[in-house]
Every structure is written in structure tokens, then in C-alpha cells.
Amino acid sequence: MDRLIAELAGRSDVLAARDWLQRHDERTLALQCEIAAIAAPTGAEGERGRFLAQRMREAGLADVRQDAANRRRTAGTPLLQTPA
């Protein structure tokens, strides 16, 4: 397992993703705080779900949908369930 992790960690695409994450850490943390500040008690996660769906649209994802349980997805893709 350690060898597999080392191989993955050395891939250029993984290194590039890690670099991007490090460069955008402050922005990512701010977004996480913004999401957490939206009240989402069990069974009433709609407002947080709408916020996340809008952010997905702004990121360029097409046809973002929310089901009755406030799970987000784009047409033709697997379900992307985001925690409340």
C-alpha cells in the first residue's frame, strides 16, 4: 500500500493538483466556512443545497439538479452527495 501511495504521490497530475490546493488553501477554507454558516438542520438542508448547486453552476457544471433529499447532480453523471 505504501508503494502505491508513493507512486500516486509522484504523478505529475497529482503534484499539480496538490500545488493548486496549496495555492488556493485560504479561498477553500473561506468557502468551507461560508457553507458551514448556512443552517442545515436534519431534514431542512435546502438552503445549503441551493447554495452548493449554484456554486457548481458557477464552476461550469451543466444541468445541476437537486432531488427531494437535496442531493446535487448533473445530468448523466453519478450522484454527488454533499454532506449537510
DACOR-V958886 format. One record per pair of residues at least 4 apart in sequence whose C-alpha atoms are under 8 Angstrom apart, sorted by the first residue. I is the first residue (numbers start at 1). J is the second residue. D is the distance in Angstrom with one decimal. If there is no record, write none. Layout:
i;j;d
I;J;D
I;J;D
//
This chain:
i;j;d
1;5;6.3
2;6;6.1
3;7;6.1
4;8;6.2
5;9;6.0
6;10;6.2
7;11;6.7
8;14;6.9
9;14;6.1
9;15;6.7
10;14;7.0
10;15;6.6
11;15;6.2
12;16;6.1
13;17;6.2
14;18;6.1
15;19;6.1
16;20;6.2
17;21;6.2
18;22;6.2
19;23;6.2
20;24;6.2
21;25;5.8
24;28;6.1
25;29;6.1
26;30;6.2
27;31;6.2
28;32;6.2
29;33;6.2
30;34;6.2
31;35;6.2
32;36;6.1
33;37;6.1
34;38;6.9
35;48;6.8
35;51;7.8
35;52;7.9
38;47;7.2
38;48;5.8
39;45;7.5
39;47;7.7
39;48;7.1
40;44;5.7
40;45;4.4
40;46;7.4
40;47;7.2
40;48;6.3
40;84;6.1
41;45;6.2
41;84;7.9
42;84;7.9
43;69;7.9
45;49;6.1
45;70;6.6
45;84;6.3
46;50;6.0
46;70;5.9
47;51;6.3
48;52;6.3
48;84;7.2
49;53;6.1
49;66;7.4
49;70;5.6
49;71;7.2
49;72;7.3
49;84;7.9
50;54;6.1
50;66;7.8
51;55;6.3
52;56;6.2
52;72;8.0
53;57;6.3
53;64;6.3
53;65;7.2
53;66;7.4
53;72;6.4
54;58;6.2
55;59;6.2
56;60;6.6
56;61;5.7
56;64;7.2
57;61;5.0
57;62;6.4
57;63;7.9
57;64;6.6
61;74;7.0
62;74;6.3
62;75;7.6
63;74;5.2
63;75;5.7
64;72;6.6
64;73;5.4
64;74;4.3
64;75;6.8
65;71;7.9
65;72;5.5
65;73;5.3
65;74;6.0
65;75;7.6
66;70;5.1
66;71;5.3
66;72;4.7
66;73;6.6
67;71;5.5
67;72;6.9
71;79;7.4
71;80;6.7
71;81;5.0
71;82;6.5
72;79;6.7
72;80;5.5
72;81;6.0
72;82;7.2
73;77;6.7
73;78;6.9
73;79;5.2
73;80;5.3
73;81;7.7
74;78;7.8
74;79;7.8
//
